[in-house]
Amino acid sequence: MHSMPLPRLYAHPFSSYCQKALIALYEHGTPFEYCSLEDPQAREELATLWPLQRFPILVDRGRVVLEASCVVEYLDLHHPGPRRLIPADPKAALEVRMLDRFFDNYVATPQQKVVFDARRPEDSRDAYGVAEARTMLEAAYAWLDRHMAGREWAAGDDFSLADCAAAPFLFYADWTHPIAPAFSQVRGYRARLLARPSFARAVDEARPYRSYFPLGAPDRD
């Protein structure tokens, strides 16, 4: 009888979206093959599997699963661990998915706008767009600070998909556009996420690549 091959995750350790998927794998304790995109062969395989070459992707049981949020949902269905990252209750699950979209759209997207702009040649930079992105981050921090009052995790009482998203996105957002001391709830939440073993592991695996951060990676964290 042949055993099933392990799921394969095509990912880069320094990527925030890859860390989102890795947190779920580590939370579930799922054995998997880590196809690091530092490896040229893994990059070639990714290009064949997904011509848009965005990552992470998960390959499992003949299926290619795209997008980090969907990878987390897939793992919850097919490789569940001791706790679900998407609640079984549909109303609670909707809250989790809503917060996941918040972190993707209003923290990760403007944060990456600033970072990607810094990687452009100076004559191709978009100062207006960067200023808009920083304004959005400030607004997102302010909303999240109010939302997190009295909460440990982003949605409900348990660690969930929403926290898988929040951890890497707030981690890099604070490097890119520092979270002001006035946003004490956000800063406390970010610290709790950094203390979570699954995310602490992802952060440690990414340490060798901090020179890739174009704005200069801080010594903290």
N, C-alpha and C positions, 0 to 999 in steps of 0.2 A: 504494500500500500504506500503510495507516494504522499509525502507531506506537502502541504501547500507552501509555495514560496512566500517569503516574507514580503509585506508591503514595501515598496521602494518610494522614498521621498527624495525628490530632486529639489535641492534647496541650497542656499548659501547661509552660513552661520551668522553673518552680519546683517542680513536682511530682516527688517521688522516683520514683514508678512510671513517670512519663513519661520521666524521665532514664534509667531502666533500659532502655527501648525505644530511646531515642536513642543510647545507648552502642552497642547492636547495629548500628544503622543506620550510625553513624560507623565502627565497626570493619570493617564490610563495604564501606564506601564506596558505599552504595546511594543513588542519586538519589531524592529523594522530595519531596512537597509538604508543607510544615509548616503545618498549619491550627492556628494558635495560638488557644487558648481565651480570650485577651485580646480577640479579635475577636468582636463579638456575632453576626455571621453564622456563624462557625464553631461558636459555642455552639448556635445554632438547628439547624444541620446535625447536630451531635452528638445533640441531643435527638430528632431524627427517626430517625437511624440506630440509636440505642441508648437507648431510653426511660429506662433506669436512670441514664444520663448519668454513668457512671463512665469514667474515662479513664486511660491512652490507649486508643484503638482505631486499628486500621489498616484502611484500605479499599483493596482491591487486586483487580483482575480480577473484579469483581462480588461479592467476598466481604468481609464485615465480620469482622475478627479482634478478639476481645475479650481483655482481660487481658494484662498486660505480658509474663508468661512465655510465653504462647502467641504473642504478637507476635514475640518473639525466636526461638521455634521455627519460626514461619512464615517469617521472613526467612532462617533457615538452610537451609530447604528450597527456597524459591522465589527468593531474591535472595542467594545465597551470595557471600562475599568470599574473600579469600586463605586464611582459616582458619575452621574450623567452631567455633561456640560450643557446639554439642552434639556430643560425640565420636561417631564412627561406631560404635565398639565399644559394644554395649549395656550391658555392665557398667560401663564408664567413664561412659556417659551417665546411668546410674542414680545414680551418685555425684554427678554434676553437678546432677541434678534434686533429689536429697535436700538438698544444700547450698542450692540455690535456695529450697526450702521452709523451711529453717532461717532464712534471712535474712528471708523474707517473714513468717513466723509469730512468730519470737522476737526479731527486731530491729525490723522495720518496724511490726508491729502494736502492741507496747507503746509504741514511740516515738510513734506517732500518737495513742494513747490520751492521753498526757500533753499533746501539742500541742492536740488537739481539746478537751480539758478546759479548757485555758487560754483558749480562745475562747468558752467558755460564760459566761452571766451568773453572777456570783458565787454567787447563791442556788441555782444548778442544778449546781454542781460536785460531783465525785465524788472526795473525798480518799482514800477507801479504795481505789477502783479505780486512782487514780494511784500510790499507794504500791505496790500489787500490780504495776503495770506497771514501776515502777523496780526492784523486786526481780527481775522477770523479765529486765530488761536486764542487771542485774549478773550474773545466772546465765548469760546468753547470752555476755556478754563473757568470763567465766571459762572456759566451755567452748571458745569460739573461740580464746582465748589458748593453750590446750593443743593444740587442733587445728592451729593455724598454725605450731607449732614445726617448723622445718626446711622450711617450705613458702614458695614465692613467691606462689602463687595458691591459691584455696580448694579446688579439686578437680583433682588431677592436675598435670601440669607446665605446662599451657597456660591462658591466659586463656579464660574460658568464661561461659556463662549465669550460673553461680554468682557470678562476679565482677561481671557486669552488675547483679546484685541487691545485692551487698555494697556497691558503691561509693556509691550515693546513700543507702542505708539507714544505713550506718555514718557517713557524712558528717553527716546530720541527727541521728542518735542521739547523737553526741558533742556537738552543740549542746544537745540536750535533757537528756541525762544523761551528763556528761563521762566519757570512758573514763579510768580511773585510770592513773597512771604505772606501777603494778604490772603492768598488762596490756600489757607492752611489745610482745608479738607482735601484738596487735590494733592498737596505735598505729602500728607499723611497716607493717602491711598497709594500714591506712587511708591512710598517706602514699604508699605505692606506687600505690594506686588513684587518688589525687589527681594523681599525676604521669603517669598514663596519658593520652595525648593525647585519646582519645575522651571520657573523663570530664572532663578539664580543659576541653574545649570546652563540654560541657553545663553545668558549673559557671559558666563565664564568661557563657553565655547567660542564666543565671538571676540574675546579680548585680543587675540593675535591680529585681528583685522581692523583695529581702531584707527590705524593710519589712513584707512580709506575714507574716513569722515572728512568732508572737504572744509568744514568750518573749524576744524581742530577739536579733537575729542578731549573732553575734560579729564582731569586726573581722578575726580571723584567717581562714585558708582563702581 
